[in-house]
Amino acid sequence: MNVKSLRSFAGGLILATCICGAAYFFGPNENPKSQAAEKPTVEEMKKTLTSEGYVIHTDQEWKDQLAATNKANVQAEEPKKEAQEKVVYRTMLTVTEGMTSIDVGKALAKANIIENSLAFTNEVEKKGVSKYLRPGTYEIQSDMKTEEVISTLFKKVKN
């Protein structure tokens, strides 16, 4: 390639760029295909959504429906509460030589007689009767109060 043909090629590129730029900047502003469609009315939108299976409610209708649902749930729960009976667990606890109040608390918690073995042990220590635990077999129920359980298991020796 010589200098003259290279200049002619560069000049052609510049001319083509100027023509494309002028057409871009001074041409029509909107493309007919990109014109926005007409905005549908509220009724048309509701009809379209309803035909697709959606349910349309106003704010007040929605609040009324939520209130009715909450009322129905509360009414449904009331009979369930009345129908529930309290389960009473009964166990035969065998206390062996060398057991401590901690061991007894763990055994009672495992048998569902008490909820917290640590709280039971702390209560025994607070009453100061931990040294009165005697070997034997005892019948304990979950409806007994903690004081009753302690008095059943920890008996003072009479002199």
C-alpha positions as CSV (number, residue, x, y, z in Angstrom):
1,M,0.0,0.0,0.0
2,N,1.2,3.4,-0.8
3,V,0.6,6.7,0.9
4,K,-2.0,7.9,-1.5
5,S,-4.2,4.8,-1.2
6,L,-3.8,4.8,2.6
7,R,-5.0,8.5,2.7
8,S,-8.0,7.7,0.5
9,F,-9.0,4.7,2.8
10,A,-8.7,6.9,5.9
11,G,-10.7,9.7,4.3
12,G,-13.5,7.2,3.4
13,L,-13.6,6.0,7.0
14,I,-14.0,9.6,8.3
15,L,-16.7,10.3,5.7
16,A,-18.7,7.2,6.6
17,T,-18.4,8.0,10.3
18,C,-19.7,11.6,9.7
19,I,-22.7,10.3,7.7
20,C,-23.6,7.7,10.4
21,G,-23.2,10.3,13.2
22,A,-25.4,12.8,11.3
23,A,-28.1,10.2,10.8
24,Y,-28.0,9.2,14.4
25,F,-28.1,12.7,15.9
26,F,-30.4,14.4,13.3
27,G,-32.7,11.4,12.5
28,P,-36.1,10.6,14.0
29,N,-36.1,10.7,17.8
30,E,-38.4,7.7,18.4
31,N,-38.5,4.3,16.9
32,P,-42.1,3.4,16.0
33,K,-41.7,-0.1,17.6
34,S,-40.6,1.3,20.9
35,Q,-43.6,3.5,21.5
36,A,-45.3,2.8,24.8
37,A,-48.5,0.8,24.7
38,E,-51.7,2.3,26.1
39,K,-51.9,1.9,29.9
40,P,-54.7,-0.4,30.9
41,T,-57.5,0.8,33.2
42,V,-57.9,-0.6,36.7
43,E,-60.9,-2.6,35.6
44,E,-58.9,-4.2,32.8
45,M,-56.1,-5.0,35.2
46,K,-58.5,-6.7,37.6
47,K,-60.2,-8.6,34.8
48,T,-56.8,-9.8,33.5
49,L,-55.6,-10.9,37.0
50,T,-58.9,-12.6,37.8
51,S,-58.7,-14.6,34.6
52,E,-55.2,-15.7,35.6
53,G,-56.5,-17.1,39.0
54,Y,-55.6,-14.2,41.3
55,V,-58.0,-12.8,43.9
56,I,-58.3,-9.1,44.2
57,H,-59.3,-7.4,47.5
58,T,-59.4,-3.8,48.7
59,D,-57.5,-3.0,51.9
60,Q,-60.7,-3.1,53.9
61,E,-61.8,-6.4,52.5
62,W,-58.3,-7.9,53.3
63,K,-58.5,-6.6,56.9
64,D,-62.0,-8.0,57.4
65,Q,-60.9,-11.4,56.0
66,L,-57.8,-11.5,58.3
67,A,-60.0,-10.6,61.3
68,A,-62.4,-13.4,60.5
69,T,-59.5,-15.9,60.1
70,N,-58.0,-14.9,63.4
71,K,-61.4,-15.2,65.1
72,A,-61.9,-18.7,63.6
73,N,-58.4,-19.8,64.8
74,V,-59.1,-18.6,68.4
75,Q,-62.5,-20.4,68.4
76,A,-60.8,-23.6,67.1
77,E,-58.1,-23.5,69.7
78,E,-60.5,-23.2,72.7
79,P,-62.0,-26.7,72.5
80,K,-58.5,-28.2,72.1
81,K,-57.4,-26.6,75.3
82,E,-60.4,-28.1,77.2
83,A,-59.9,-31.5,75.6
84,Q,-56.3,-31.9,76.7
85,E,-55.8,-33.9,79.8
86,K,-52.8,-33.6,82.0
87,V,-50.6,-36.7,81.8
88,V,-49.4,-37.9,85.2
89,Y,-46.3,-40.0,85.2
90,R,-45.8,-42.5,88.0
91,T,-42.5,-44.3,88.7
92,M,-41.0,-46.6,91.2
93,L,-37.6,-45.0,92.2
94,T,-35.1,-47.3,93.8
95,V,-32.5,-45.5,95.8
96,T,-29.3,-47.6,96.3
97,E,-26.5,-47.1,98.8
98,G,-24.1,-44.3,97.7
99,M,-26.7,-42.4,95.6
100,T,-26.7,-38.6,96.1
101,S,-29.4,-36.0,95.6
102,I,-27.9,-35.2,92.2
103,D,-28.4,-38.9,91.1
104,V,-32.0,-38.8,92.4
105,G,-32.7,-35.6,90.6
106,K,-31.3,-37.0,87.3
107,A,-33.4,-40.2,87.7
108,L,-36.6,-38.1,88.4
109,A,-36.0,-35.9,85.4
110,K,-35.4,-39.0,83.2
111,A,-38.7,-40.4,84.5
112,N,-40.6,-37.1,83.7
113,I,-41.4,-36.5,87.3
114,I,-39.6,-33.2,87.5
115,E,-38.5,-30.8,84.8
116,N,-35.1,-29.7,86.0
117,S,-32.8,-32.0,88.0
118,L,-30.5,-29.1,89.0
119,A,-33.4,-27.1,90.5
120,F,-34.4,-30.2,92.5
121,T,-30.9,-30.7,93.8
122,N,-30.7,-27.0,94.7
123,E,-34.0,-27.3,96.6
124,V,-32.8,-30.4,98.5
125,E,-29.6,-28.5,99.5
126,K,-31.5,-25.4,100.5
127,K,-33.7,-27.5,102.8
128,G,-30.6,-29.2,104.2
129,V,-32.0,-32.7,103.9
130,S,-29.5,-34.2,101.5
131,K,-27.9,-36.3,104.2
132,Y,-31.3,-38.0,105.0
133,L,-31.5,-39.9,101.7
134,R,-32.1,-43.6,102.6
135,P,-31.9,-46.6,100.3
136,G,-35.3,-48.1,99.3
137,T,-38.0,-48.2,96.7
138,Y,-40.3,-45.2,96.5
139,E,-43.5,-44.5,94.4
140,I,-43.3,-41.0,93.0
141,Q,-45.8,-39.2,90.7
142,S,-45.4,-36.2,88.5
143,D,-48.4,-34.4,90.0
144,M,-46.7,-34.3,93.4
145,K,-45.2,-31.0,94.5
146,T,-41.4,-30.8,94.9
147,E,-41.8,-30.6,98.7
148,E,-43.8,-33.8,98.7
149,V,-41.2,-35.6,96.6
150,I,-38.4,-34.4,98.9
151,S,-40.3,-35.4,102.0
152,T,-41.0,-38.9,100.5
153,L,-37.4,-39.5,99.6
154,F,-35.5,-37.8,102.3
155,K,-36.7,-39.0,105.7
156,K,-35.0,-38.0,109.0
157,V,-34.1,-40.9,111.2
158,K,-36.0,-40.8,114.5
159,N,-33.8,-41.5,117.6
